[in-house]
């Protein structure tokens, strides 16, 4: 039996209801965990994009736990709160470098600092003389953790707060609700999906018209709250680690993402990849990314594409990987924004395919908000005709790649636009709308859950444990095959590592 959106919604409502009861009982740690779980489910299925009740529950936790103190903001001071704090991921370094370039005095808050993944970010912060750094102590109990974070920010007395947070950042938002004198800007990294925080922000920084549309139509934000600010990719300086021997002296098509982005839609991405390799024997397809790769490995074996379709894994030298490839093939049914931008930054032509019902996959809006050359195809024949032209002519490849690079937002453009946006609280670019088939989008995520990822099943068991069997018996029964599959997969991995 397959899960339906009704099953997902029933579980979501059970989490909301239990969250209410936990708040009424004064159990704020449990309430926080339940709100996070509900928000994660909403983020993964996107039948809703904001939730007034969850927002109210976060405010209730803030009022009950955080002891706020009146303060007068000091003009020009900014706090950048970061849920990730990771180099070359998200928009951390773009915003940090913009603040540094402008000479702004700021406090950087690491929510989850990682000794390895955050090292480069911390080094940049410490090299700047007008930045203070605070890492949230995750070992503290909830109330102490929230109070310590609030007190550190309150002592800094910021005028503005930039929120670079996960869609389920309950603890961060509980602190932000208590910072009443501060103007708050959400950096909308996950513009296609549900997130918490619509009731605390003053302005939402969007990077493309798709996110603007969702915020206006589904999050009920006002147009004057939206600041459209396209970003640029961060290129890493890690030395090139090389390619497999099978790629030597071949024309290299690079593709990549988290693996789930190419699952679903009846394996359409795999059909496109197979045809591309069949029609162009001079090329190999290298795929950079990570996740559950069983589906990809089976496809390679079944189609005898060993040495033609090669998995690279996650590469810390991804910038050099792009520098050494010839063409970038976009993913489908979900495109990858960072990978597409890295292709443009390295003057590589992009082959992208989508269907009209998934407008978020049109990579032109990701590469540039102003005049990007047509790049995304909805007609397969036109896609493969373009592929052949790119394969046959190095001059044509280079011309197409340079055309994309020319329209990509530069760091200088980004820095100037951010400065103007938060000084004037006006969008640097006009806010335009696009047509979105919301039902199609949520059905796609449901397909991924039923056939591949089983994210919902993990959340259900993690949140309710065995009590899910009597709390939500029908939903739990539908999840059993997926849970058994996950258990067998874990056992297999443990066995192979032994």
SEBA-485981 format. One line per field, with one value per residue (C-alpha): y, x, z. Coordinates in Angstrom, 2 decimals. Each point is the difference from the previous one (the first is absolute). Layout:
BEGIN
v	[Y, ...]
u	[X, ...]
w	[Z, ...]
# end
This chain:
BEGIN
v	[0.00, 3.47, 3.04, 2.85, 3.70, -0.73, -2.36, 2.60, 2.68, -2.23, -0.61, 3.70, 0.91, -2.60, 1.66, 3.48, -1.19, -1.69, 3.15, 2.06, -2.40, 0.06, 3.80, 0.01, -2.46, 2.17, -2.66, 2.35, -2.39, -2.57, 2.73, 1.20, -3.51, -0.46, 3.35, -0.80, -3.38, 1.53, 2.72, -2.59, -1.98, 3.15, 0.89, -3.43, -0.07, 3.63, -0.18, 3.00, 2.80, 1.75, -0.95, 2.55, -2.53, -1.16, 3.64, 0.64, -2.99, 1.34, 3.39, -1.73, -1.78, 3.29, 1.82, -2.77, -0.75, 3.11, 2.81, 3.05, 3.33, 3.35, 1.39, 2.74, -1.31, 1.51, 1.35, -1.94, -3.18, -3.28, -3.57, -2.85, -3.14, -3.16, -3.45, -1.64, 2.04, -2.18, 1.03, -0.25, -0.86, 2.26, 3.75, 0.42, 1.24, 2.27, 1.94, -0.04, 1.39, 2.67, 1.15, 0.03, 1.95, 2.62, 0.28, -0.87, -0.92, -3.32, -2.94, -3.42, -2.72, -3.63, -2.13, -3.27, 0.63, -2.94, -0.35, -1.10, 1.55, 3.40, 0.48, 2.17, 2.18, 0.60, 0.86, 2.71, 1.38, 0.10, 1.75, 2.91, 2.46, 1.11, -3.37, -1.83, -3.73, -1.92, -3.76, -1.29, -2.52, -3.00, -1.84, 2.39, -0.78, 1.73, 2.93, 0.75, -0.31, 2.44, 2.47, -0.09, 0.65, 2.80, 1.63, -0.07, 1.66, 2.48, 1.04, 0.68, 2.32, -0.56, 2.19, -2.78, -3.79, -2.22, -3.45, -2.81, -2.85, -3.44, -0.22, -1.58, 2.35, 0.17, 0.96, 2.79, 1.44, -0.13, 2.22, 2.31, 0.61, 1.46, 2.46, 2.45, 3.16, -1.71, 0.05, -3.61, -1.27, -3.64, -1.25, -2.26, -2.81, -2.61, 2.19, -2.91, -1.52, 0.43, 1.72, 1.46, 3.67, 1.90, 1.65, 1.28, 1.41, 3.59, -0.65, -3.10, -0.04, -2.06, -1.08, -0.57, 0.69, -3.54, 0.68, 3.41, -1.67, -2.63, 2.65, 2.16, -2.76, -2.53, 1.66, 3.09, 2.42, 3.48, 1.08, 2.75, -2.67, -1.72, 0.92, -1.71, -0.60, -2.64, -1.55, -1.37, -3.32, -0.42, -1.70, -2.07, -0.04, -3.72, -1.56, -2.26, -3.65, -1.33, -2.06, -3.78, -1.51, -0.71, 3.76, 0.57, 1.63, -0.03, 2.85, 0.39, 0.70, 0.78, -0.33, -0.04, 0.52, -1.88, -3.25, 0.46, 2.89, -2.42, -2.55, -0.02, 0.90, -3.56, 0.26, 2.80, 1.22, -3.48, -0.21, 3.32, -1.06, -3.31, 1.65, 2.67, -2.68, -2.14, 2.86, 1.44, -2.83, 2.50, 1.12, -1.30, 1.14, 0.70, 0.45, 1.85, -0.35, -2.26, -1.86, -3.42, -1.07, -3.46, 1.19, 1.63, -2.96, -2.36, 2.22, 0.01, -3.78, -0.76, 2.23, -1.07, 3.58, -0.73, 2.38, 2.30, 1.06, 0.41, 0.98, 2.41, 0.30, 3.30, 2.04, 2.68, 1.13, 0.60, 3.29, -1.79, -2.77, 2.66, 1.55, -3.35, -0.94, 1.05, 0.11, 0.00, -2.10, 1.23, -2.35, -0.88, -0.10, 2.42, 2.34, 0.93, 3.73, -0.07, -2.43, 2.02, 3.21, -1.64, -1.05, 3.60, 1.32, -2.28, 0.95, -3.46, -0.44, -1.42, -2.61, 0.11, -1.80, 0.44, -0.36, 3.13, -1.11, 0.40, 3.65, 0.05, -2.00, 2.79, 0.70, 3.39, 1.54, -1.68, 1.20, 3.58, 2.24, 2.17, -1.35, -3.54, -1.72, -2.78, -3.13, -2.29, -2.28, -1.45, -1.81, -3.06, 0.19, 3.59, -1.02, -2.72, 2.19, 2.55, -2.76, -1.10, 3.55, 0.34, -3.33, 0.79, 3.54, 1.20, 3.57, -0.32, -1.48, 2.85, 2.65, -1.44, -0.29, 3.57, 1.28, -1.53, 1.28, 3.57, 0.22, -1.70, 2.27, 1.09, 0.36, 3.76, 0.10, -2.07, 2.13, 3.26, -1.37, -1.42, 3.30, 1.94, -2.57, 0.04, 3.73, 1.02, -3.10, 0.02, -2.73, 0.53, -1.57, 0.04, -2.82, -2.05, -3.06, -3.36, -2.71, -2.94, -3.32, -0.59, -3.31, -1.45, 0.96, -1.66, -3.15, -0.25, 0.01, -2.62, -2.22, 0.39, -1.01, -3.07, -1.29, 1.17, 2.07, -1.04, 3.28, 0.17, -3.51, 0.90, 3.14, -1.92, -2.59, 2.51, 2.20, -2.54, -3.22, -3.15, 2.10, 0.93, -3.46, 1.00, 3.78, -0.28, -3.68, 0.30, 2.29, -2.23, -3.10, 1.69, 0.88, -3.52, -1.22, 3.10, -0.34, -3.62, 1.05, 2.67, -2.49, -2.52, 2.71, 1.07, -3.61, -0.48, 3.11, -1.12, -3.40, 1.47, 2.23, -2.87]
u	[0.00, 1.23, -0.03, -2.29, 0.10, -2.92, 2.22, 2.75, -2.47, -1.46, 3.45, 0.84, -3.16, 0.79, 3.39, -1.54, -2.61, 2.61, 2.10, -2.92, -0.50, 3.73, 0.01, -3.07, 1.82, 3.13, 2.08, 1.70, 2.79, -2.54, -2.03, 3.11, 0.74, -3.58, -0.10, 3.32, -1.36, -3.21, 1.93, 2.37, -2.95, -1.55, 3.35, 0.25, -3.51, -1.03, -3.77, 0.25, 2.58, -0.71, -1.94, -1.47, -0.40, 3.62, 1.09, -2.15, 1.53, 3.50, -1.06, -1.43, 3.31, 1.84, -2.28, 0.25, 3.74, 1.89, 0.32, 0.30, 1.49, -0.69, 2.94, 0.73, 1.55, 3.32, -0.24, 1.98, 0.42, -1.13, -0.41, 0.37, -1.58, 0.98, -1.52, 2.69, 3.22, 1.48, 2.49, -1.19, -3.55, -3.01, 0.60, 2.21, 3.13, -1.81, -1.60, 3.07, 2.15, -2.56, -0.06, 3.81, 0.24, -2.37, 2.01, -3.03, 0.44, -1.78, -0.52, 0.05, -1.96, 0.84, -3.02, 1.79, 3.69, 1.91, 3.72, 0.58, -2.79, 0.06, 3.77, 0.25, -2.93, 1.50, 3.35, -1.64, -1.83, 3.09, 2.01, -2.46, 0.56, -3.61, -1.68, -0.86, -0.77, -2.36, -0.66, -3.23, 0.85, -2.07, 0.84, -2.16, -3.65, -2.53, -0.86, 3.63, 0.98, -2.66, 0.75, 3.76, -0.55, -2.46, 2.28, 2.99, -1.95, -1.70, 3.38, 1.25, -3.01, -0.49, -2.08, -0.56, -0.10, 0.69, -1.56, 1.69, -1.93, -1.46, -3.74, -0.58, 2.18, -2.31, 2.66, 1.44, -3.47, -0.90, 3.02, -0.85, -3.55, 1.52, 2.17, -2.84, 2.05, 1.97, -0.87, 0.07, 0.86, -0.51, 2.50, -2.40, 2.31, -2.79, -2.36, -1.94, -1.13, -1.69, 1.94, -0.66, 0.57, -2.57, -1.40, 3.33, 1.67, -0.31, 1.49, 0.65, 3.06, -0.90, 2.42, -2.46, -3.57, -1.10, 0.59, -1.65, -3.09, -0.20, 0.46, -2.78, -2.45, 0.57, 1.86, -2.23, 2.93, -0.49, 1.78, 1.82, 1.52, 1.78, 3.56, 1.11, 3.74, 1.60, 3.18, 3.23, 1.76, 3.01, 2.88, 2.34, 3.78, 0.51, 2.48, -1.33, -0.21, -0.24, -2.53, -0.25, 2.15, -3.10, -0.49, 3.45, -0.08, -3.82, -2.45, -1.23, -3.62, -0.34, -3.20, -0.63, -2.18, -1.28, -1.12, -3.68, -0.21, 0.19, -2.49, -3.67, -2.04, 0.37, 3.78, -0.01, 3.49, 1.40, -1.74, 1.54, 3.45, -0.17, -1.03, 2.70, 2.68, -1.40, -0.16, 3.38, 2.55, 2.84, -1.17, -0.14, -2.40, 1.50, -2.41, 1.12, -2.20, -1.12, -2.90, -1.57, 1.61, -1.56, -2.39, 2.81, 2.35, -2.73, -0.68, 3.69, 0.25, -3.28, 0.98, 3.66, 1.16, 3.04, 2.72, -2.57, -2.16, 2.39, -0.82, 2.57, -1.51, 0.05, 3.03, 1.65, 1.75, -3.31, 1.20, 2.90, -2.36, -1.95, 3.18, 0.97, -3.38, -1.48, -3.80, -2.30, -3.19, -2.69, -1.97, -3.68, -2.64, 1.82, 2.69, 3.02, 0.51, 3.61, 1.21, -1.64, 1.57, 3.43, -0.30, -0.73, 2.82, 2.46, -1.40, -1.39, -3.11, -3.05, -2.41, -3.17, -3.32, -3.31, -3.70, -2.19, -1.73, 3.29, 0.93, 2.44, 2.34, 0.50, 3.64, 0.01, -1.47, 2.68, 2.86, -1.21, -2.96, 0.80, 0.14, 1.39, 0.26, -2.63, 1.46, -2.82, -1.78, -3.49, 0.27, 2.26, 0.85, 1.16, 2.03, 1.89, 0.51, 1.67, 2.03, 1.35, 0.97, 1.87, 1.75, 1.12, 1.32, 2.42, -0.53, -3.75, 0.50, 2.25, -2.35, -2.98, 1.97, 1.29, -3.54, -1.16, 3.01, -0.59, -3.48, 0.81, -0.23, 3.50, 1.18, 0.17, -3.59, -1.16, 1.85, -1.41, -3.53, 0.00, 1.24, -2.76, -2.67, 0.53, 0.73, -3.14, -2.18, -0.91, 0.50, 3.08, -1.94, -3.68, -2.02, -1.66, -2.24, 0.14, -2.62, 0.37, -1.86, 0.07, -1.91, 2.47, 2.88, -1.43, -0.90, 3.60, 1.27, -2.59, 1.28, 3.57, -1.11, -1.92, 2.61, 3.42, 0.82, -2.33, 0.72, -3.52, 0.28, 3.20, -1.59, -3.11, 1.99, 2.49, -2.84, -2.53, 2.00, -2.10, -2.98, -0.50, -1.59, -3.03, 0.11, -0.14, -0.67, -0.86, 2.96, 2.35, -1.25, 0.72, 3.50, 0.97, 1.43, 2.17, 1.17, 0.98, 1.84, 1.90, 0.90, 1.31, 2.01, 1.62, 0.81, 1.53, 2.17, 1.16, 0.87, 2.04, 1.91, 0.80]
w	[0.00, -0.89, 2.25, -1.01, 0.80, 2.33, 1.98, 0.13, 1.11, 2.71, 1.46, -0.26, 1.91, 2.69, 0.49, 0.17, 2.54, 2.18, -0.22, 1.33, 2.89, 0.82, 0.13, 2.25, 2.29, 0.05, -1.77, -2.45, -1.00, -1.21, -1.71, -1.81, -1.23, -1.26, -1.80, -1.67, -1.13, -1.36, -1.84, -1.48, -1.34, -1.47, -1.58, -1.60, -1.52, -0.57, 0.09, 2.36, -0.01, 3.29, 3.12, 2.40, 2.78, -0.09, -0.10, 3.10, 1.78, -0.65, 1.40, 3.08, 0.63, -0.41, 2.46, 2.57, -0.21, -1.08, 2.55, -2.20, 1.01, -1.65, -1.96, -2.48, -3.26, -0.98, -3.56, -2.59, 2.03, -1.57, 1.23, -2.48, 1.47, -1.86, 0.44, -2.15, 0.08, -2.74, -2.67, -3.61, 1.09, 0.16, 0.02, 3.06, -1.72, -2.46, 2.86, 2.24, -2.81, -0.80, 3.64, 0.10, -3.26, 1.39, 3.22, 2.13, 3.65, 0.49, 2.31, -1.67, 1.81, -0.74, 0.86, -0.78, -0.50, -1.48, 0.63, -3.60, -2.10, 1.72, 0.11, -3.12, 1.10, 3.44, -1.56, -2.13, 3.03, 2.19, -2.71, 0.08, 2.80, 0.48, 0.57, 3.20, -0.05, 2.25, -0.17, 1.56, 2.72, -1.03, 3.23, 2.05, 0.81, -2.27, 2.28, 0.83, -3.66, -1.18, 2.78, -0.66, -3.71, 0.64, 2.59, -2.33, -2.80, 2.33, 1.43, -3.53, -0.54, -3.73, -2.26, -2.55, -0.02, -3.02, 0.46, -1.98, 1.60, -0.63, -0.80, 3.44, 2.10, 3.03, 2.54, -2.13, -0.66, 3.69, 0.65, -2.91, 1.26, 3.18, -1.97, -0.54, -0.80, -2.79, -3.73, -1.19, -3.50, -0.98, -2.57, -1.92, -1.04, -0.38, -1.99, -1.52, 3.30, 3.38, 2.76, 3.43, 0.66, -2.07, 3.14, 1.35, -3.12, -1.14, -3.44, -2.09, -2.27, -3.09, -2.71, -2.89, -1.10, 0.92, 3.69, -0.26, -1.44, 2.75, 2.70, -1.42, -0.88, 2.77, 2.89, -0.10, 0.10, -1.43, -3.14, 1.92, 2.27, -2.91, -0.93, -3.23, 0.14, -2.28, 1.36, -1.44, 0.67, 2.27, -1.78, 2.15, -0.31, 0.63, -2.48, -2.72, 1.04, -3.55, -1.92, -0.46, -2.74, -2.12, -0.43, -1.48, -3.45, -0.03, -0.26, 3.57, 0.88, 3.69, 1.98, 3.72, 3.04, 2.98, -1.59, 0.86, -2.47, -2.95, 1.39, -0.93, -3.09, -1.34, -0.12, -2.55, 0.88, -0.61, -3.37, -1.01, 1.22, -1.87, -3.25, 0.36, 0.36, -2.80, -2.49, 0.96, 0.37, 0.35, 3.47, 3.56, 2.70, 3.42, 2.91, 3.14, 3.07, 2.78, 1.55, -0.48, -3.27, -0.42, -2.71, -2.00, 0.37, -1.18, -3.02, -0.95, 0.30, -1.81, -2.93, -0.09, 0.42, 2.16, -1.12, -1.64, 2.99, 2.94, 3.58, 1.46, 3.48, 1.87, -1.06, 2.12, -3.19, -1.79, -1.50, -1.67, -1.11, -1.91, -1.34, -1.54, -1.52, -3.36, 0.51, 3.02, -0.11, 2.38, 2.24, -0.22, 1.52, 2.34, -1.25, 2.07, 0.46, 1.24, -2.67, -2.76, 1.28, 0.27, -3.64, -1.01, 2.21, -1.84, -3.44, -0.65, -2.17, 1.75, -1.39, 2.07, -0.43, 1.76, -0.55, 0.04, 3.22, 1.93, -0.67, 2.90, -2.25, -2.52, 0.74, -1.73, 3.18, 2.11, -2.15, -0.37, 0.70, -2.99, -3.52, 0.19, -3.41, -0.48, 1.56, 1.20, -2.50, 0.32, -3.36, -0.01, -3.68, 0.39, 3.08, -1.86, -3.07, 2.30, 1.64, -3.36, -0.94, 3.28, -0.51, -3.53, 0.44, 2.64, -1.24, 0.50, 3.48, 1.03, -1.41, 1.88, 3.21, -0.18, -0.66, 3.29, 1.92, -1.21, 1.52, 3.32, 3.03, 1.06, 3.60, -0.54, -1.25, 2.96, 2.56, -1.37, -0.26, 3.53, 1.39, -1.76, 0.88, 3.76, 0.17, -1.89, 0.59, -3.68, -2.59, -2.20, -2.91, -0.96, 1.56, -2.73, 0.20, -1.73, -0.47, 2.42, 0.03, 3.76, -0.12, -2.48, 2.28, 3.13, -1.98, -1.19, 3.59, 0.92, -2.81, 1.27, 3.50, -1.14, -2.42, 1.17, 3.07, 2.87, 1.83, 1.45, 1.41, 1.83, 1.48, 1.07, 1.95, 1.40, 1.29, 1.31, 0.26, 0.34, 1.17, -3.67, -0.38, 2.09, -0.46, -3.81, -0.76, -3.71, -0.71, 1.98, -1.86, -3.33, 1.20, 1.10, -3.35, -0.28, 3.60, -0.60, -3.14, 1.94, 2.73, -2.55, -1.75, 3.26, 0.86, -3.43, 0.41, 3.45, -1.43, -2.83, 2.44, 2.36]
# end
